[in-house]
Amino acid sequence: MLPASRRMQHCLVIGENDMTAGVQVTLRDDAAAATGPAIAGEVIAVNGPVVRASCRMPIGMSEVVWVGEERMIGEVIGLRGDNATVQVYEDTTGLRPGAPLYASSLPLHAELGPGLLGHIFDGIMRPLEALAAQRGDFIGRGTHAPSLDRDKRWDFDPVLQPGTDVRGGEVLGRVRETATVEHRVLLAPDMQGTLAWVAQPGAYAVDEVIATVVASGGSREVRMFHRWPVRRARPVLLRHAPTVPLQTGQRVIDAFFPLARGGTAAIPGGFGTGKTVTQHNLAKWADADVIVYIGCGERGNEMTGVLTDLPRLEDPRTGRPLMERTVLIANTSNMPVAAREASIYTGITVAEYYRDMGYHVALMADSTSRWAEALREVAGRLEEMPAEEGFPAYLATRLAEFYERAGYVTTLSGAVGSVSVIGAVSPPGGDFTEPVTQHTKRFVRCFWGLDKELASARFFPAINCRDSYSEYAAGLDPWWQEQGVSDWGELRERGLALLGEDSKLQQIVRLVGEESLPDRERMTLEGAAVLREAFLQQNAFDAIDRHSTPQKQVLMLRAILHYIDRGLQLIERKTPLYRIKELPVRTDLMRMRLGIADSEVERLDALLATIDAQMDALAQE
Amino acid sequence: MKGGLQAGLEYRGVDGAQGPLLFLRGVRHVGFGELAEVRSPSGQLLHGRVLDVNEAAIVVEVFEGTAELSLQATTVRFLGHPLHVPVGREMLGRIFDAFGAPLDGAPKPIADDTRDVNGVTINPVCRAYPSDCIQTGISCIDGMNTLVRGQKLPIFSGSGLPHDRLAAQIVRQASIVGEEQGFGVVFAAIGVTHDVAEFFQRSFQESGASRNSVLFLNLADAPSVARLVAPRTALTMAEYLAFDLGMHVLVVLTDITNYCEALREVSTARGEVPSRKGYPGYLYSDLASLFERAGRIHGRPGSITQLPILTMPNDDITHPIPDVTGYITEGQLVLSRELNNRGVYPPVDVLPSLSRLMEDGIGEGRTRPDHSKLASQLYAAYAKTKEIERLASIIGNEELSELNRRYLQFGQRFERQFLSQGDFDNRSFEATLDLAWEVLRPLPDSELTRVTQEQIERYRR
């Protein structure tokens, strides 16, 4: 067996060799379709998803192969002499030595073109709806279906004239993919030349030729889709510092631990702390143009839940079903483990593709721990030397490669787009010192730690404000200034300081009780309690509370801080705390998240006036 | 042997035996995961499964163990397919071993079909989202952790806690409001004692459920490797009942801890790289292959609801077995030794308990509009009560504020009236929710921030 480091070098070499994959792949594929794939070798050993074969034809690292008479899909992950090690993306039960191995000459790739949005794919980009149509309710082995529907015809509208010099990543034409998203047909990033011919506006299937490009190497046909090897990041022109917030509608995130477009975030938490619900909320309410949601090793019913919810929920920005901007990748926990490893890469490749059209894409991966465990399982079957907790030594490298594919960029066509990545982490025993959480922390700049205690009290989102952080917050201040909110940074700092002071006081309260503290400090506790109950807590299942606009968040925060300021003033003048807590406006504050909709923010201004009125009246006494 | 061994041929003599594993050299054309029939020198028939095939040898895991096998006189026959077990309507009301052979002395029932025990993966697109709430008649479940048809909700327990009583009560009382058809029951005993199996058997008989139940027993004295098969056989039967015959099936699997121990035993014998506490790295995937066999399918009338029971080693919820289970299942009911010692039955510790599918199964048109927010209010209030109890144990009750004392009153009422109920106390959703408002009575309106003002006015009469 090759050591891990050598195997990775192989990957890199392949990466350079197939620089032209976007095109060559298409040509070779056509040839293969005419003659059928060649038998490249035969199976000699089977151990779960790991298969070894002796090859009589040269075969490449990362090459897709078909194993057995059923032609199960696999990928070459090791080569030694004539022997190839293959990880098979389907259940290998019944596979025998002597079974044939077919080569495809393709690296593991994704088909990128119109027809991805609104659909659900498995970890290796097979469309699950098409699989259901072929095989019924259960996923059979060796089912093949192209990712993009070949029968569907799309209205193609060219934007370039013949004779134009084109570079990779350039927009050739437009297709209305869904009511919300216009699909920009891109030239594969590794192509360039002069546009010799472009199809007339009209309806075409994805595999019809819509243009030809002439370069020094000859003429090449261009279709509405191209393929891209999933393990390789798609190139961009420039990367920028992330300075625009990704508004998620989740108050604790947007106000205190904001994520920037093109940024990375991790949500670690033990089971039951609400990782998945948080991820679902982000998928529903984040103000991205396109959402890629990867259900990696999670529950089947959860994916079904997403599939049921998204078509019914309305995008607050467009009024259209949220499903129209979403691509789902599902490898549920009972689907083959090797495809779990691949699902992360297929997902991020799709996200990069929409970014390259000039869109802001948010990708949720739930859960990256299952992906890491899939790596571990395959590494174990390869008998690689384990590092921490049985994980392979290259775990950190793989995590870094994944998160580095996020970014706020200028695309090859000169547009601005971004991929934001939010990875859930499922630490065993809820212990954040385990390897996946620790390594992830090194590569993400936003950390939303979930807390078991908060979850037990059904305080959601159960984001623990002491452990969590966002390195983007300072960089977002200019954006808020531009929006006319000059005090955003100040509100945020005051809120966090209040929570910090509260957690110090709570330690004393736990020993001596609240009653023995002076009123001034008890007012701090009261303020923090209102901030937590009225602002940080958010009910994902309440039609009003599930989403808050930035404007509403700022007004809510101002109201709470104003209540605290005025309360402290009264306490200076010896007004007892219980009188302040008895004010009716306190209940109004506590209930504003459930009672005041995004469209009624003027009621929050009125709330400020009410606070003043009631506090003034109290001061008069 | 030129050309190696073909499926169906018998192969005499093995090259090695260790723990439950047999090693055979020079054997070809045997598939991964294939079923093997092993005949001991004394003529006893054993079953095994191929775990690994490579150039050097194939590895067979013998479910009944390798005791009394000799290298020379043992014969192995490969059947060319994975383990299949019989399924059929006539199996209802009967008792079987882990492989579906009758244990009740009656003749073998006529099987409608034989099925691969490993089942097949349901395409997520074809799943129907579970949203029919089950009324178990138990307040802490119905009110705060509502069970939904098609859900997998394990009971996290400890040795000596009444998890069996609770599971039996759920099976006895489970019903869908407004539906006549009851539940079929599939029960798998995995390495539990005769007493436990008999308790369930008796309980099913007394409640009249036994006509619609099937029991698969792998008791504590049966071979441990067969524990890996028993739940799969049970789930294969459940799938047949649910998706072929259209029944609503409750599957009780006890005890998952024994299953995981058997998994570790086999993994260790194979010399695999262990992850946490010696359990194999694929513990998650393996348990998922059991627990994911629950749910509903579009266009098919039946459903599978799973109630696995596991005893947490040393009551430790962070132990790999409950930990991994909690990540796969749709919530958990956690039993508390402390409540049990105080005589509270069912001793469900609601704070760490959870039902993930609850939100979509309850509310207007299903149970009652106030259900969700009321449950959240109970959680918030009870969590605060626990905090105040900790404080009271330091500074004493006398030093507590009036409000904190009211919380303690609520806590008392909650545990004694809401949580506690008898084995045959079957409460409706309506009764449970009314009781919830009732136990919240000591708290002033201003503390009830999780419910809306309208709900307070409507339900807090």
Interface residues (C-beta under 8 A of the other chain):
Chain A: I44 A45 V46 N47 G48 R52 D91 T92 T93 G94 L95 R96 P97 G98 I120 L128 E129 L131 A132 R135 G136 D137 F138 I139 G140 G270 F271 G272 G295 G297 R299 G300 N301 M303 T304 G305 L307 T308 A330 T332 S333 N334 M335 V337 R370 E373 R376 E377 G380 E383 P386 E389 G390 S426 P428 G429 G430 D431 K452 E453 A455 S456 A457 R458 F459 V509 R510 L511 V512 G513 E514 E515 S516 E533 A534 N539 F541 D542 R586 T587 M590 R591 L594 G595
Chain B: R28 H29 V30 G31 F32 G33 E34 D52 V53 N54 E55 H81 P82 N118 V120 T121 I122 N123 P124 V125 C126 R127 A128 Y129 P130 G150 Q151 F243 E272 V273 P274 S275 R276 G281 Y282 Y284 S285 A288 S289 F291 E292 R293 G295 I297 H298 R300 T318 H319 P320 D323 V324 G326 Y327 I328 E330 G331 Q332 L351 P352 L354 R356 L357 E359 D360 S372 K373 A375 S376 Y379 A380 A383 K384 R390 L391 I394 I395 E399 L400 S401 N404 S446 T449 R450 T452 Q453
